[in-house]
Amino acid sequence: MVDETIEADYHETDGERRLRFARDGQTAVVAQNIDGYAMVAVRRNATGTELERYYGFDMALDHAAELLGVDPAALPVPDEAADMGM
């Protein structure tokens, strides 16, 4: 069940696709190269240090949820970001 207290937004830059989650002052970002074929990285914020890389989007979401202290199923994933990961 999606948690209504979690904000999610999707943004593309010249080099990356970024999915940002925010809850209670904490953020987690899942990022992938703009071409969409590389591993996804998890960071605390959009330009922060990479914490981990994953082949699977689900594993990256698990890590993002852990950083926010929520169940992965609670993360609202915008349609534009649903195809991230390999």
FIMARTOR-261096 format. One line per 8 residues: number of its first residue (from 1); their letters; for each residue x negated, y, z negated of C-alpha. Coordinates in Angstrom, 3 decimals, padded with zeros to 6 digits, always signed. Layout:
<recs>
NUM) a) X,Y,Z | ...;
</recs>
This chain:
<recs>
1) mvdetiea) +000.000,+000.000,+000.000 | -001.393,+003.375,+001.070 | -002.143,+005.757,-001.797 | -000.570,+009.178,-001.190 | -003.199,+010.860,-003.408 | -005.990,+010.004,-000.954 | -006.650,+012.523,+001.796 | -007.965,+011.186,+005.086;
9) dyhetdge) -009.128,+013.072,+008.143 | -010.833,+012.074,+011.363 | -013.270,+014.357,+013.177 | -015.576,+013.992,+016.162 | -018.831,+015.914,+016.563 | -021.220,+015.895,+019.518 | -022.865,+012.768,+018.135 | -020.526,+011.068,+015.662;
17) rrlrfard) -017.050,+009.937,+014.854 | -016.318,+010.632,+011.167 | -013.552,+009.382,+008.929 | -013.510,+011.227,+005.601 | -011.583,+010.161,+002.526 | -011.141,+012.386,-000.539 | -009.597,+011.677,-003.932 | -009.951,+013.431,-007.277;
25) gqtavvaq) -012.930,+015.517,-006.134 | -014.821,+012.510,-004.732 | -015.455,+011.898,-001.041 | -016.539,+008.987,+001.116 | -017.308,+009.187,+004.827 | -017.415,+006.370,+007.356 | -019.398,+007.442,+010.432 | -020.160,+005.864,+013.795;
33) nidgyamv) -021.939,+007.142,+016.892 | -019.715,+008.941,+019.380 | -019.913,+006.058,+021.858 | -018.241,+003.816,+019.295 | -020.453,+000.760,+019.688 | -022.922,+001.056,+016.809 | -022.706,-000.034,+013.201 | -020.723,+002.208,+010.889;
41) avrrnatg) -022.440,+004.076,+008.064 | -021.004,+004.977,+004.678 | -021.996,+008.257,+003.039 | -020.806,+010.411,+000.156 | -020.165,+013.310,+002.555 | -020.389,+014.084,+006.277 | -024.072,+015.005,+006.335 | -025.234,+013.134,+003.257;
49) teleryyg) -027.687,+010.303,+002.926 | -026.520,+007.020,+004.356 | -025.690,+004.588,+001.557 | -025.163,+001.486,+003.698 | -024.464,+000.308,+007.276 | -021.932,-002.296,+008.306 | -020.989,-004.108,+011.504 | -017.384,-004.380,+010.425;
57) fdmaldha) -015.038,-001.482,+009.799 | -013.307,-003.466,+007.043 | -016.558,-003.805,+005.102 | -017.212,-000.072,+005.444 | -013.697,+000.650,+004.184 | -014.311,-001.668,+001.217 | -017.405,+000.366,+000.310 | -015.597,+003.700,+000.779;
65) aellgvdp) -012.763,+002.475,-001.439 | -015.267,+001.386,-004.091 | -016.822,+004.873,-004.074 | -013.365,+006.374,-004.644 | -012.312,+003.781,-007.207 | -009.321,+002.504,-005.224 | -008.182,-000.662,-003.490 | -009.217,-000.756,+000.195;
73) aalpvpde) -005.582,-001.248,+001.197 | -004.828,+002.154,-000.347 | -006.970,+004.014,+002.211 | -004.879,+005.761,+004.870 | -006.656,+005.231,+008.206 | -005.595,+007.662,+010.945 | -004.747,+006.010,+014.275 | -007.735,+007.696,+015.980;
81) aadmgm) -010.129,+005.874,+013.648 | -008.519,+002.423,+013.742 | -011.019,+001.114,+016.335 | -014.223,+002.046,+014.482 | -016.797,-000.683,+013.903 | -018.039,-003.437,+016.153;
</recs>
